[in-house]
Amino acid sequence: MTCLFAESGFDLKKLLRDGTPDDEIALHIERIWGARADQFSDIRWQQVRSGGYRPAEHKKIEMITLGG
């Protein structure tokens, strides 16, 4: 699982192909998400919900601008 702009990711395809139950896959994703060092997605989501997020004001390409 990688962001389109990421250099590395996590192999969820193996779990899917091995027939890992959905609840185990969900726990795996939760562990990955909870262990990340950045909080950019959470901060951006709070800004989106409050109406204070303006994608055009950011220099980097934002997935929200691309429809992702």
ABEGO torsion letter per residue (X at the ends): XBBAABABBBBAAAAAAAGBBAAAAAAAAAAAAAABABAAAAAAAAAAAAGABBAAABABBBAAAAGX
